[in-house]
Amino acid sequence: MALAAGAIVGTWFWDVANDRLTIDEALARAFGLDPDIAHSTLRLNEVMGAVHPDDRPGLAAAINAAVQHGGRFAHQYRTRSEDGGYHWLERIGRVDLDASGRPTGFPGVIIDISERRRFERERDDAQQLLRSFVEAAPGVVYAKDRQGRILIGNRGTTDLIGLPPDQYVGRTDAELLNDAVQAAAVMATDERIMSSGQSEQVEEEVSFPDGRRAHWLSTKSPLRDAAGAVVGLVGTSLDITDRKSAQDAHREIEERYRLAAQATNDAIWDWRISDGQVIWNEALGSLFGHETSETTAAWWLDHIHPDDRGRIDRDIHAVVEGHGSSWSDEYRFRRFDGSYATVFDRGAVLRNADGQPVRMIGAMLDLSERYAAEARLKELNEQLESRVREEVAERLRVEEALRQSQKMEAVGHLTGGIAHDFNNMLATVIGPLDLLEARLAGSDPRAARYIEMAMDSATRAAQLTQRLLAFSRQQPLQPTAVDTNKLVAGMSDLLVRSLGSSVQLETVLAGGLWWTHADPNQLENVILNLAVNARDAMPGGGRLKVETSNCAIASSFDETHPGVAPGEYVLIAVSDTGSGMPPEVLAKAFDPFYTTKDVGQGTGLGLSQVYGFVQQSAGQVKLCSDVGMGTTVKVYLPRLQAEREPAPAVEPRTAPLPGGGQELILVVDDEPLVRQFSVEALTELGYQVLAAEGAAAALELMDMHPRIDLLFTDVVMPEVNGRQLADQALARRSDLKVLFTTGNSRNALVDEGVLDENVHLIGKPFTVSELATRVRAALNA
């Protein structure tokens, strides 16, 4: 098929060792030889004579090299044809070697490549023509393959890249250009054009190796193969730097004019008097809503308020038609929406050499915002004066509240100190009376009655000191998670009995009420105290309402709950329909010992105790009262955010053991009478007792008596307090039980008024029965 197609024009086989060449007729004709020699054996030199003299040495060298090394052979050369001319052939063959490397056979074929060589020559001529054209073209001319590698470039390309063609052909812009950003931008544009298959004209900024920068206008088109597939890109670029500079300068001038017009915030106008054309800047739209840049003078005049139009028309023409050079006036100008803006307009007349008016340029200033601002400023001044008055009043109120708080704090310290000292004295009254009553055991009824009278008065005095401690926030609290609804519901019977039949009780318990964290016993006392106060305010009977609710306060200025800090609270409101309180009484309601009741009917500590408890519980209490309408006390207790752990049920108190036990108790108190009573009471209960007046003596006794079971110590003592003593004792004896006693909670046992966990405490004064219970609880802990 190859021979028929004319591609292969002959075959040969050369026996190298014997130099015997066999050819076919076609090969003989291709070499211009007699075809009959194809039937005889030839030598190689016999056919070499037909090779063009210029090509013969190269062919001989190629044959020798193939014979020496073996393998494939290919070589192009010219031979004489039948018509006497020369034509191009390509010899392709293979040299076979034996085991020792000697050539044995050299078969092959001859292909006529005259047509191919003609095409190659034409291609070379075309390429040379292309190179000449490219070199002659101005600017930069280039071609790239599909990967962006440069195929050809002219002198402009060489100047741009700064390298000779042999160093940039076959490389991409990313490999050649020093500016990576520039290279990436160029290659991205090229890829877009090759991908889309569409020609584009783009502006590109380029950098020369010497640092110069230039702007190029580039025309780029896809390079396609014979089948129309995109195989690369061709492009030309012209230097438009000068043109760009001129355009930039022109734009800069225009931008300066535009910025100058914008910077005034005025509507700038240019009136050509000859034909009435008026050119406006953008402010005509931004200020007045007219989205146009060109009008007539008549249009402008039509948009002036009818009441102002005649005056403005007359005055401006007087300036233009006379010898004036400037004009200004104030009038109303109609906006696009039909409303009118008050404007201040001014302009300057430009005249020619003959003094005739040619143009008038001016600026229109919108005064509407200024007038509105002046009105607003006047209104704000009035509001400011009002706010200043309010702020002064609020400051006076806050200062008064601060003075009241400081007064309450000072009184609290004073009453707390008095209550502490009084408790120590009461401890030496109530305790001995209790012991005396036990000794008499009913043997002397009259003496028992006297003891009962004294005990009753002493107990009332102790209750009084507890109220003082509550007001001064010095009572030890044991807060737990409290369900206020359950607590109030559980107090219903107690409240009914305390209020009497003339007062109707109403409880309103909110659904989904939050829990709070407070001492439930003290909270009961607060509600009961408020209920009794309300009862006393309604001597003729009335209605008492105890209401619970959730209360979320977002701002300190909440008018519903004035003066209450922002937060989430459980609100307990106790309201009565009593006589109410005037403002002067309301201002002193929380003061200790302040009462409006008759002498002997009240201590003046009820609301003080409420105030102290709520403050100590991190809450707030507020009073609302109107004379003749009644009073409402609102107690705000913080919402419990942590997981609820309800208070454990109160266990029944255990009675003191008959005759006590064999335990040894160490009593430590710096007050001799209190210490003596404690020793005698514990001895009476059957315990073995040691006593010390301070920490040093107590520690010595502990070293001497290692079997001490319980340390019963006062908290407030000079030098080393009870808590410090307990710490040192527990360091010696980790199993030692400790029971503290105190008449004041402002000591080492409490944190923010809350009793430390796992601390056993009995408050002064205490009875023998209470002492027995606490001692046994501490020993059994």
C-alpha positions in Angstrom: 0.0 0.0 0.0 2.9 2.3 0.7 4.4 1.7 -2.7 1.1 2.2 -4.4 0.6 5.5 -2.5 4.0 6.6 -3.8 5.4 7.1 -0.3 8.0 4.3 -0.5 9.9 4.4 -3.9 12.2 1.4 -3.4 13.8 -1.2 -1.1 17.3 -2.6 -0.6 19.3 -5.2 1.3 23.0 -4.8 1.8 25.1 -7.8 2.9 27.7 -5.7 4.7 30.3 -8.3 5.3 30.5 -9.2 1.6 29.5 -5.8 0.3 26.6 -7.2 -1.8 23.7 -4.7 -2.4 20.4 -5.9 -3.7 17.8 -3.3 -4.9 14.5 -3.4 -6.6 13.5 -1.7 -9.9 11.8 1.2 -8.2 14.9 2.1 -6.3 17.0 1.9 -9.5 14.6 4.3 -11.2 14.7 6.6 -8.2 18.4 6.8 -8.5 18.2 7.3 -12.3 19.7 3.9 -13.0 18.8 1.2 -15.4 16.0 -0.9 -13.8 17.6 -4.1 -15.1 20.4 -3.8 -12.6 17.9 -4.7 -10.0 18.3 -8.3 -11.0 22.1 -8.3 -10.4 24.3 -8.0 -7.4 25.8 -4.6 -6.9 28.3 -3.0 -4.6 27.5 0.1 -2.6 29.7 2.4 -4.4 27.9 1.7 -7.7 24.8 3.4 -6.5 26.6 6.2 -4.5 27.5 7.9 -7.7 23.8 8.9 -8.2 23.9 10.9 -5.0 24.3 14.6 -5.2 28.0 15.5 -4.8 27.2 17.9 -1.9 25.3 15.2 0.0 27.6 12.2 -0.7 30.1 12.8 2.1 27.3 13.1 4.7 25.6 10.0 3.5 28.8 8.0 3.6 29.5 9.2 7.1 26.0 8.3 8.2 26.3 4.8 6.7 29.7 4.2 8.4 28.3 5.3 11.8 25.3 3.0 11.4 27.5 0.0 10.5 29.7 0.7 13.5 26.9 1.0 16.1 24.1 -1.0 14.5 20.4 -0.2 15.0 18.0 2.2 13.2 19.3 4.3 10.3 17.7 7.4 8.7 19.2 10.0 6.4 18.0 12.6 3.9 19.9 13.4 0.6 19.4 14.2 -3.0 19.8 11.7 -6.0 19.6 12.1 -9.7 16.2 11.3 -11.2 15.3 9.8 -14.5 14.9 13.3 -16.0 18.4 14.2 -15.0 17.4 16.5 -12.2 17.8 15.9 -8.5 15.0 15.0 -6.0 15.0 14.5 -2.2 14.9 11.0 -0.8 15.1 9.7 2.7 16.8 6.3 3.4 15.4 4.4 6.4 16.8 1.1 7.4 18.3 -1.1 10.2 21.8 -2.5 10.7 21.8 -6.0 12.2 24.8 -7.1 14.3 26.0 -10.6 15.1 26.9 -11.8 18.6 30.4 -10.3 18.3 29.1 -6.9 17.2 30.0 -7.3 13.5 27.4 -6.0 10.9 25.6 -8.7 9.0 22.7 -7.2 7.2 21.4 -3.7 6.4 17.9 -3.8 4.9 15.9 -0.6 4.3 13.5 1.4 2.2 13.7 4.7 0.2 11.0 7.4 0.6 10.6 10.3 -1.8 10.4 13.4 0.4 10.6 16.0 -2.4 7.1 17.2 -1.7 7.7 17.4 2.1 10.9 19.3 1.5 9.0 21.7 -0.8 6.5 22.3 2.0 9.2 22.8 4.5 10.9 25.3 2.3 7.7 27.1 1.8 7.1 27.0 5.6 10.6 28.4 6.2 10.0 31.1 3.7 6.7 31.9 5.3 8.2 32.0 8.7 11.0 34.3 7.5 8.3 36.5 6.0 6.4 36.4 9.3 9.6 37.2 11.2 10.3 40.1 9.0 6.7 41.4 9.3 6.7 40.9 13.1 10.1 42.7 13.4 8.8 45.6 11.2 5.5 46.0 13.2 5.5 48.8 15.7 5.1 48.1 19.4 5.1 44.6 20.8 4.0 41.6 18.6 4.0 38.1 20.0 2.5 34.6 19.9 2.0 32.2 22.7 1.0 28.6 23.1 -2.0 27.3 25.1 0.2 27.3 28.3 1.2 30.9 27.8 4.7 30.1 26.6 6.1 32.6 24.1 6.4 31.2 20.6 7.7 34.3 18.8 8.3 38.0 19.6 9.5 41.0 17.8 12.1 43.7 18.9 9.4 45.4 21.0 8.9 42.2 22.9 12.7 41.9 23.4 12.9 45.4 24.7 10.0 44.9 27.1 11.4 41.6 28.5 15.0 42.7 28.4 16.3 39.4 27.1 17.2 38.1 23.6 14.7 35.8 21.9 16.6 32.6 22.6 16.2 33.3 26.3 12.5 34.1 26.4 11.0 31.9 23.7 9.4 28.9 25.4 8.9 30.7 28.7 5.9 32.3 30.3 5.3 35.8 31.6 5.5 34.5 35.2 9.0 33.3 34.4 10.2 36.4 32.6 8.6 39.5 34.2 10.1 40.9 37.4 6.7 42.2 38.5 4.7 39.1 39.7 1.5 41.0 39.9 1.8 42.3 36.4 2.7 38.8 35.1 -0.3 37.3 36.8 -2.7 39.9 35.4 -1.3 39.4 31.8 -1.6 35.6 32.0 -5.1 35.8 33.5 -6.2 38.0 30.5 -4.6 35.6 28.0 -6.3 32.6 29.6 -9.6 34.4 29.5 -9.3 35.1 25.8 -8.1 31.6 24.9 -10.9 30.0 27.0 -13.6 32.3 25.5 -12.2 32.1 21.9 -13.1 35.8 21.5 -10.7 38.6 20.6 -10.3 41.5 23.1 -8.7 44.9 23.3 -7.4 45.6 26.8 -5.2 48.2 28.5 -2.3 46.8 30.4 0.3 48.5 32.7 3.8 47.1 32.1 7.2 47.6 33.7 10.4 47.8 31.7 13.6 46.3 33.1 15.1 49.8 33.5 12.2 50.7 35.9 10.1 52.6 33.4 6.3 52.0 33.5 4.1 52.3 30.5 0.5 51.8 29.4 -0.1 49.5 26.5 -3.2 49.1 24.4 -3.2 45.4 23.5 -5.3 43.5 20.9 -5.3 39.8 21.6 -6.9 37.0 19.6 -7.1 33.2 19.9 -4.6 31.3 17.8 -6.3 28.3 16.1 -5.0 25.2 14.3 -6.3 23.9 11.0 -9.3 22.3 12.8 -10.2 25.5 14.4 -9.2 24.5 17.9 -7.5 27.2 20.1 -3.9 26.3 20.4 -2.6 29.6 21.6 -2.8 33.4 21.4 -1.4 36.2 19.2 -1.3 39.8 20.2 0.0 43.3 19.5 0.5 46.1 21.9 1.0 49.8 21.4 2.5 52.2 23.8 -0.3 54.7 24.8 1.5 56.2 27.8 1.5 59.7 26.4 -2.2 59.4 25.4 -3.0 58.1 28.9 -1.1 60.9 30.5 -3.1 63.4 28.5 -6.4 61.7 29.4 -5.4 61.5 33.0 -4.5 65.2 33.0 -7.9 66.0 31.4 -9.7 63.9 33.9 -7.8 65.4 36.8 -8.9 68.9 35.7 -12.5 67.7 35.4 -12.3 66.0 38.8 -11.0 69.2 40.3 -13.9 71.2 38.9 -16.3 68.4 40.1 -14.8 68.3 43.6 -14.9 72.1 43.8 -18.5 72.0 42.9 -19.3 69.2 45.4 -17.2 70.7 48.2 -19.5 73.7 48.4 -22.6 71.6 49.0 -24.3 74.2 46.8 -26.2 73.9 43.5 -23.7 75.3 41.1 -25.2 76.8 37.9 -23.8 78.2 34.6 -26.3 80.3 32.6 -25.4 81.0 29.0 -27.3 84.2 28.4 -27.4 84.0 24.6 -29.8 81.0 24.4 -30.9 80.7 28.1 -29.2 77.3 28.6 -28.3 76.5 32.3 -25.9 73.8 33.3 -26.2 72.4 36.9 -24.0 70.3 39.0 -25.2 67.1 40.9 -26.4 69.1 43.9 -29.5 70.1 42.0 -30.6 66.5 42.4 -29.1 65.8 45.9 -30.5 69.0 47.4 -33.8 69.5 45.6 -34.5 66.1 43.8 -34.3 67.4 40.2 -32.2 64.7 38.5 -31.1 66.8 35.6 -28.0 68.6 34.6 -29.3 70.9 31.9 -32.4 73.3 32.0 -33.4 76.7 30.7 -33.5 79.9 32.6 -37.3 79.9 32.2 -37.4 76.5 34.0 -35.5 78.0 36.9 -37.8 81.0 37.1 -40.9 78.8 37.0 -39.6 76.9 40.1 -39.4 80.0 42.2 -42.3 80.5 44.6 -45.0 82.7 42.9 -44.7 85.3 45.7 -40.9 85.6 45.1 -40.8 85.2 41.4 -41.4 88.7 40.2 -38.9 90.2 42.6 -36.2 87.8 41.7 -36.8 88.2 37.9 -36.7 92.0 38.2 -33.6 92.1 40.3 -31.4 89.6 38.4 -32.2 91.3 35.0 -31.4 94.6 36.5 -27.9 93.4 37.2 -27.5 91.6 33.9 -28.9 94.3 31.7 -27.2 97.1 33.6 -23.6 97.3 34.5 -23.6 95.1 37.7 -21.2 92.3 38.2 -22.8 90.3 41.0 -26.3 89.4 42.3 -27.6 87.7 45.5 -31.0 87.2 47.0 -33.0 84.8 49.2 -36.2 83.1 47.9 -38.2 79.9 48.0 -37.3 77.2 45.4 -39.6 74.3 44.5 -38.3 70.8 45.1 -39.1 67.8 42.9 -41.7 66.7 45.5 -43.5 70.0 45.3 -42.3 71.4 48.6 -40.3 74.6 48.8 -36.8 75.1 50.1 -35.6 78.4 51.4 -32.4 79.2 49.4 -29.7 81.9 49.3 -28.6 82.4 45.7 -25.7 84.5 44.3 -24.0 84.8 40.9 -21.4 86.7 39.0 -21.8 88.1 35.5 -19.1 87.4 32.9 -19.0 90.0 30.1 -17.1 90.2 26.8 -14.7 92.9 25.7 -17.6 95.1 24.7 -19.2 94.8 28.2 -22.0 92.6 26.9 -23.2 89.8 29.3 -22.1 86.4 28.1 -22.5 84.1 31.0 -23.5 84.2 34.6 -22.1 81.6 37.1 -23.6 81.2 40.5 -24.3 78.9 43.5 -27.6 78.2 45.3 -27.3 77.4 49.0 -30.2 75.5 50.7 -31.0 77.2 54.0 -33.7 74.8 55.0 -31.5 72.6 57.1 -30.0 75.7 58.8 -33.4 77.1 59.7 -34.5 73.7 60.8 -31.3 73.3 62.9 -31.9 76.7 64.5 -35.4 75.6 65.4 -34.2 72.3 66.7 -31.4 74.0 68.7 -34.0 76.2 70.3 -36.0 73.1 71.2 -32.9 71.3 72.5 -32.0 74.2 74.6 -35.4 74.1 76.2 -35.1 70.3 76.7 -31.6 70.8 78.1 -32.9 73.3 80.7 -35.6 70.8 81.6 -33.1 67.9 81.8 -30.8 70.0 84.0 -33.7 70.7 86.4 -34.5 67.0 86.4 -30.8 66.0 86.9 -30.5 68.5 89.8 -33.6 67.0 91.4 -32.3 63.5 90.8 -28.9 64.4 92.3 -30.5 65.8 95.4 -32.6 62.6 95.7 -29.5 60.4 95.3 -27.6 62.5 97.8 -30.5 62.2 100.3 -30.6 58.5 99.7 -26.8 58.3 100.3 -27.1 60.2 103.5 -29.9 58.0 104.6 -27.9 54.9 103.7 -24.9 56.2 105.6 -27.1 57.0 108.6 -28.6 53.5 108.5 -25.1 52.0 108.3 -23.8 54.0 111.2 -26.8 53.2 113.3 -26.4 49.6 112.3 -22.9 49.4 113.6 -23.9 51.1 116.8 -26.9 48.8 117.4 -24.9 45.7 116.5 -22.3 46.6 119.0 -24.9 47.2 121.7 -26.7 44.0 120.9 -23.4 42.0 121.1 -22.5 43.3 124.6 -26.1 42.9 125.7 -26.2 39.3 124.6 -23.1 38.5 126.7 -24.9 40.1 129.7 -28.1 38.2 129.0 -26.2 35.0 128.7 -25.3 35.3 132.4 -29.0 36.1 133.2 -31.0 33.5 131.2 -28.6 30.7 131.8 -28.4 30.9 135.6 -32.2 31.4 135.8 -32.6 28.2 133.8 -30.3 26.4 136.2 -32.1 27.9 139.2 -35.4 26.8 137.9 -34.1 23.2 137.4 -32.7 23.2 141.0 -35.9 24.3 142.6 -37.9 21.8 140.5 -41.3 23.2 141.7 -40.4 23.1 145.4 -41.1 26.8 145.8 -44.1 28.0 143.7 -43.5 31.6 144.5 -39.8 31.5 143.6 -40.7 29.6 140.4 -43.1 32.4 139.5 -40.5 35.0 140.1 -38.0 33.0 138.0 -40.6 32.8 135.2 -41.2 36.6 135.3 -37.5 37.2 135.1 -37.0 34.6 132.4 -39.8 36.1 130.3 -38.3 39.6 130.5 -34.9 38.3 129.7 -36.2 36.4 126.7 -38.0 39.5 125.4 -34.7 41.3 125.9 -33.0 38.6 123.9 -35.6 38.9 121.1 -34.9 42.7 121.1 -31.2 42.1 120.6 -31.9 39.7 117.8 -33.9 42.4 116.1 -31.0 44.8 116.6 -28.7 42.3 115.0 -31.1 41.7 112.2 -31.2 45.4 111.4 -27.4 45.8 111.6 -27.1 42.7 109.3 -25.1 40.9 112.0 -27.4 37.9 112.6 -25.9 34.6 111.2 -28.0 33.4 108.3 -28.3 29.8 107.0 -29.7 30.4 103.4 -31.0 27.6 101.3 -33.1 27.2 98.1 -36.5 28.5 99.0 -39.8 27.9 97.2 -41.5 31.1 98.4 -45.0 30.0 97.3 -44.7 26.9 99.5 -43.3 29.0 102.4 -46.2 31.5 102.2 -48.8 28.8 101.9 -47.4 27.0 104.9 -47.7 30.2 107.0 -51.4 30.7 106.2 -52.7 29.3 109.5 -50.1 31.2 111.5 -51.0 34.4 109.7 -54.7 33.9 110.3 -54.2 33.4 114.0 -51.9 36.4 114.2 -54.2 38.8 112.3 -57.4 38.0 114.2 -60.9 37.8 112.9 -61.2 41.5 111.9 -58.6 41.2 109.2 -59.2 39.3 106.0 -56.2 37.5 104.6 -55.7 37.0 100.8 -52.7 35.2 99.3 -52.0 35.5 95.6 -49.3 33.0 94.6 -47.8 33.4 91.1 -47.6 30.3 88.8 -44.1 29.3 87.7 -42.5 31.4 90.5 -38.7 31.4 90.6 -36.8 30.1 93.6 -34.7 32.3 95.8 -31.7 31.8 98.1 -32.5 32.9 101.7 -32.8 31.8 105.3 -36.3 30.4 105.4 -36.8 30.9 109.1 -35.8 34.5 108.9 -38.0 35.0 105.8 -41.0 33.7 107.7 -40.2 36.2 110.5 -40.1 39.0 107.9 -43.5 38.1 106.4 -45.0 37.6 109.9 -43.5 40.9 111.0 -45.0 42.7 108.0 -48.4 41.1 108.6 -48.4 42.1 112.3 -47.5 45.7 111.3 -50.3 45.8 108.7 -52.7 44.4 111.3 -51.8 47.2 113.7 -52.4 49.8 111.0 -56.0 48.5 110.6 -57.4 48.7 114.1 -60.9 48.6 112.7 -60.2 45.7 110.5 -59.4 45.5 106.8 -57.8 43.3 104.2 -54.2 42.1 104.0 -52.8 40.7 100.8 -49.6 38.7 100.5 -48.6 38.4 96.8 -45.7 36.7 95.1 -44.5 37.2 91.5 -41.4 37.1 89.3 -39.8 40.4 88.7 -37.3 41.1 85.9 -35.9 44.7 85.9 -33.8 45.6 82.9 -32.9 49.2 83.8 -32.3 51.3 86.8 -34.8 53.8 85.5 -37.7 51.3 85.5 -40.7 53.4 86.6 -42.6 50.4 87.9 -39.8 49.6 90.4 -38.0 52.9 91.1 -34.6 52.7 92.8 -34.3 48.9 92.4 -31.1 47.7 90.7 -31.5 45.7 87.4 -31.8 42.0 87.8 -34.2 39.1 88.3 -36.0 38.9 91.6 -38.7 37.0 93.5 -41.1 39.8 94.7 -43.1 39.4 97.9 -45.6 42.3 98.3 -47.5 42.7 101.5 -50.4 45.2 101.2 -52.9 46.5 103.7 -55.9 48.8 103.5 -54.9 50.6 106.7 -54.3 54.3 107.5 -51.2 54.6 105.4 -48.2 56.9 106.1 -47.4 60.5 105.3 -44.1 61.2 103.6 -42.3 62.4 106.7 -43.2 59.1 108.5 -42.4 57.0 105.3 -38.9 58.6 105.2 -38.1 57.3 108.7 -39.9 54.0 108.6 -36.8 51.8 108.6 -35.0 53.8 111.3 -34.5 51.6 114.4 -36.6 52.5 117.4 -38.8 54.8 115.3 -42.5 54.1 115.9 -45.8 56.0 115.6 -47.4 53.6 118.1 -48.2 54.6 121.7 -45.6 54.0 124.4 -45.3 50.4 125.3 -47.1 49.2 122.1 -44.0 48.8 119.9 -40.2 48.7 119.9 -39.7 50.5 116.5 -37.6 47.5 115.3 -40.1 45.6 113.1 -39.3 47.3 109.8 -35.7 47.7 110.8 -35.4 44.0 111.2 -37.0 43.5 107.7 -34.5 46.0 106.2 -31.5 44.3 107.8 -32.5 40.8 106.7 -33.3 41.9 103.1 -30.0 43.8 102.8 -28.1 40.9 104.2 -29.8 38.6 101.7 -28.5 40.8 98.8 -32.1 42.0 98.2 -33.9 45.3 98.4 -37.1 46.5 100.2 -39.3 49.3 99.1 -42.3 51.1 100.8 -45.3 52.6 99.0 -47.9 54.3 101.1 -50.8 56.8 100.7 -52.5 58.3 103.7 -56.0 56.8 104.0 -55.3 54.2 101.2 -52.9 51.8 102.9 -49.3 50.6 102.6 -47.5 48.1 100.4 -44.1 46.7 101.4 -42.2 45.1 98.5 -39.4 42.7 99.3 -37.1 41.9 96.3 -35.0 38.7 96.8 -32.5 37.7 94.1 -33.6 34.8 91.8 -31.7 31.6 92.5 -29.8 30.8 89.2 -28.1 27.6 90.4 -29.7 24.2 90.5 -32.3 24.1 93.2 -31.5 22.1 96.4 -34.4 22.5 98.8 -33.7 22.9 102.4 -33.7 19.6 104.3 -36.6 18.9 106.6 -35.9 20.2 110.1 -35.2 17.3 112.4 -36.8 17.2 115.8 -34.5 18.4 118.5 -33.0 15.7 120.6 -33.5 16.0 124.3 -30.4 16.2 126.5 -29.2 12.9 127.7 -30.2 12.1 131.3 -27.1 12.7 133.3 -25.1 13.5 130.2 -22.3 11.2 128.9 -18.7 10.5 129.7 -17.5 13.1 127.1 -14.9 15.7 128.2 -15.7 19.3 127.1 -13.3 22.2 127.1 -15.0 25.6 127.6 -13.1 28.7 126.4 -14.6 32.2 127.0 -12.9 35.5 128.0 -16.1 36.6 129.9 -15.8 35.0 133.4 -19.5 34.9 134.1 -20.4 33.4 130.8 -17.6 30.9 131.1 -18.7 30.0 134.7 -22.3 29.5 133.6 -21.3 27.3 130.7 -19.2 25.1 133.0 -21.9 24.7 135.5 -24.6 24.1 132.9 -22.5 21.4 131.2 -21.6 19.9 134.6 -25.3 19.9 135.5 -26.0 18.0 132.2 -23.5 15.3 133.3 -20.5 16.2 131.2 -16.9 16.4 132.4 -15.8 20.0 131.9 -12.5 21.9 131.7 -12.3 25.7 131.4 -9.9 28.3 130.0 -10.1 32.1 129.6 -8.2 32.2 126.3 -6.5 30.4 123.5 -3.1 29.9 125.1 -4.5 28.2 128.2 -6.9 26.1 126.1 -4.1 24.7 124.0 -2.1 23.8 127.1 -5.1 22.0 128.5 -5.5 20.1 125.2 -1.9 18.9 125.4 -2.5 17.8 129.0 -5.9 16.1 128.3 -5.7 14.4 124.9 -9.2 12.8 125.5 -11.1 16.1 125.1 -14.1 15.3 123.0 -15.5 18.8 122.3 -14.1 22.3 122.2 -16.9 24.8 123.2 -15.4 28.3 122.5 -16.5 31.9 122.2 -15.7 33.5 118.9 -14.9 37.0 119.8 -11.9 36.9 122.1 -8.7 39.1 122.4 -5.5 38.2 120.6 -6.6 34.8 119.2 -10.3 34.5 118.3 -12.3 31.3 118.5 -12.0 30.4 114.9 -8.2 30.6 115.0 -8.2 28.6 118.3 -10.3 25.9 116.6 -7.9 25.7 113.6 -4.9 25.2 115.9 -6.8 22.6 118.0 -7.9 20.7 114.9 -4.3 20.7 113.7 -3.5 18.8 116.9 -6.6 16.7 116.9 -8.4 16.2 113.5 -11.2 14.3 115.1 -12.0 17.0 117.7 -15.6 18.3 117.7 -16.1 22.1 117.9 -19.1 24.2 119.0 -18.9 28.0 118.7 -20.9 30.6 120.6 -21.2 34.3 119.9 -23.5 37.3 120.4 -22.5 38.8 117.0 -22.1 37.3 113.5 -19.5 39.8 112.3 -16.7 37.4 112.9 -14.6 34.7 111.3 -17.5 32.2 111.2 -19.6 34.0 108.5 -19.1 35.1 104.9 -21.3 38.0 103.9 -23.5 37.3 106.9 -24.0 33.6 105.9 -22.8 30.9 108.3 -19.9 28.8 107.0 -20.8 25.3 106.0 -20.3 22.5 108.6 -20.0 25.0 111.5 -21.9 24.3 114.7 -23.0 27.6 116.4 -25.2 28.5 119.4 -26.0 32.2 119.8 -25.9 34.0 123.0 -27.9 34.1 125.2 -29.0 30.4 125.4 -30.9 28.2 127.8 -29.6 25.0 129.3 -32.0 23.0 127.1 -30.7 24.7 123.9 -27.1 24.2 125.1 -27.8 20.5 125.7 -29.3 20.1 122.2 -26.4 21.9 120.5 -23.7 20.0 122.4 -25.3 16.7 121.6 -25.6 17.6 117.9 -22.0 18.7 117.7 -20.8 15.5 119.5 -22.9 13.3 117.2 -21.8 15.1 114.0 
